[in-house]
Amino acid sequence: MRRVMADKEMKSAMHTGRSVKLLRYFAVSGAALLMFWSVPAVEAKTWTVTTTADSRMKEGSLRYIVAKATGGDTILFSSGGANLTSEIVLDKSLALVGPATIKQTGWERVFSIPAGTTVTMENLTITGGSADYYGGGIYNEGMLTMTGCTVSDNRSARDGGGVYSGVYDYSTQTRTGTLTLTNCTVRNNAATFSGGGVFNGATMTSNGCAFSGNSAYWGGGLLMESNSHASISEGVIENNAATDGGGLFNKGYVQNIQGTSFKRNNAEGKGGAIYGSNGILTVTACAISANSAGSGGGGIYNTYIPGGRPIELKGGVLVTNNTPDQVNGYYVSDGSCIIGDAAGSKSVALSGFAQGSAPKPRKTSGESDVDAAEQALKDSGSDLFTLVKKSMNADLGASGEVSAALSGMNAKLYDAFAYENVPLADASGKGELVIEFTASWPERARYYAAFAECGDGAADALSVKGYVIAERGVQFEVKPGQPLPDGVTPPDFYEEGEGLMTWRNVIADNGPFDHNLQDGMVTFRAASIRAEARTAAAASGGSGCSTSAASPFALLFGAPLLLLPRRKRGN
């Protein structure tokens, strides 16, 4: 019994000892936690560069401060900048605030920014850099924001003379690297291959920036790589040079350019201002003028490949005074743009015919196919009437069908001609004719050029399958009620207050509108269709329509008809 009691007393003592130890443990731990919680968070530090010398060991130098700083710190400059002898890697998130000039005196780039790093630069000049491969001034895979900065006189033996930003990982389909430029200047940089000023491989935003005097083989000012995204607004892209794409070379996925001026850029080959290569590009409210190219697309060149996309022009884009032409290639316009010089200027001169002779059209009115077309325009259920209605609806900006949005539509065949055996400048049989058709119209009326499709297997060269309103590229447009721009000389049939448009159609040798099988020449048939929307207002007050039969044809079927040679397909 006594032994049992002793055992109980011993266990009780042991329990009491453990309790004391636990209390002591919690007391110490609690104190430690309180001490931890009471320690203030490390605040971002501001450093000042006081010398232009370049040394990791010299206090006050940029390289020393970058090594000592921690993420979130800010670096200021009282020295005016830094003269570097080798590259600086910004491998932590820092803010560099000038004014200051960071000059590379060695044969290396100025800065590189690894992935996962956020860097901001304000009022800095980045100059003198050189790279064997990418990014003479800056190589960026992180998140780089530059405000009020200048990137000038940098070189790359490959891509991105001024800035190389962004990498696309095809295996993971992810982009690394974001570049944001605000009120920056990128000038006098050069790349051996792509992107003299900027090479964008991922995501780029530019606002209020100037890209000038840069050069490369592709994309003198900028190059947008495949799968990249970019937005460029309120900027200037001027005096850049390249073999292709003097101002901009675009292969990118989604690019938007708004309110930007392209001027005096030059391409030895194609695309003085812009070269499109199967990317997606929308140009809004931009002025593209005084650019030049050696072989085509003085303003814009867009290559066409199967499945390719047109460059979209909208919001009053002006493409004027470029040489040798304004737009060459695959594009669409919303009808608010002015592309090319006005009717009556040098852009509507006859050219491209053998020995300089113009084709002599043969009037086809009264022939069976013309009669059939006239009947089709009276039949609201016919294919031709439907095509006219669709075009009319788009031009008037109505929603839904014309018959529903408006009161209805009248359409009539104005005239029809055949142009037989027109020789092409390229006699290989792979050439094209570009036909520019100019017409004017009052409010709620339009003229359309319809082309006859060749009958299947027809022995007769002029056998017609039917008339089609071919896809048209708007070259010049003034809407009814708008004044003509300064310097525009209207055609003789134009009446003040009417609309005026010139658009471009293409007839390919041995294509669907070519009615002969000879290589090196084409035969085609064209008709002019006048369509007028019927409204209650028009019925009571009249529309002021011009009834002159010569109106739509003064330029289509007379001397001002443009039959311009196109490049050989496949070039």
RAKA-V465230 format. One line per field, one symbol per residue. phi: phi as a letter, one per 20 degrees, with the letter a starting at -180 (. if undefined). burial: 1 if it has 16 or more other ideal C-beta (glycine too) atoms within 10 Angstrom, else 0. A space follows every 10 residues. Layout:
BEGIN
phi = ???
burial = ???
END
This chain:
BEGIN
phi = .fffffffff ffffffffff ffffffffff fffffffeff ffefdddcfd befdbfeefn effffgfefd gnfdddcden qbdedbfdee ebfcddcefa dddedeebfe cccffnddcd ccldddbnfb cfccmfecdc dedddccmec dbldccfccm gecdcncdef fdlcdcoccc dcldccbldb cfdcmgecdd dccccccmdd dbmebafdmg fbcdfgmecb ccclcccble bafcmgebdd dffcccccld ddbleccfdc mgeccdcmed cddclddcbm ebbfcqmgec ccfdcgnfcf fddbmnfdcc ldcebeccpe bcceneedcn ffgneffdff aneflmeefd fdfdgnfgff gffffffedf efffffffff fffffemeem fgfefdfqbd cbfeabcddd lefefeefnd ebddddddbc begmcbdced deffffmfff fdfderecef gcdfebbcfg nefffgnedf ffefdgneeb bccdcddegm efdeecdefn bccbcccddd ccfecffffe dndmffdffe gfdgdfddgf gecdfdfffn e
burial = 0000000000 0000000000 0000000000 0000000000 0000001011 1111000001 1111110010 0011111010 1111001101 0111111101 1111000111 1111001111 1111111111 1001111111 1111111111 1111110111 1111111100 0000111111 1011111111 1011111111 1111111111 1111111111 1111101111 1110111111 1111111111 1110111101 1111111011 1111111111 1011111111 1111111111 1110000011 1111001111 1100111111 1011111111 1111001100 0110000010 1001000011 0011011000 0101101110 1110110000 0100010010 1011111111 0111110001 1111111111 1111111111 1111100000 1101011011 0111111101 0000000101 1011000111 1111111010 0011110001 1111111111 1111000100 0010110000 1111111001 1111111000 0
END
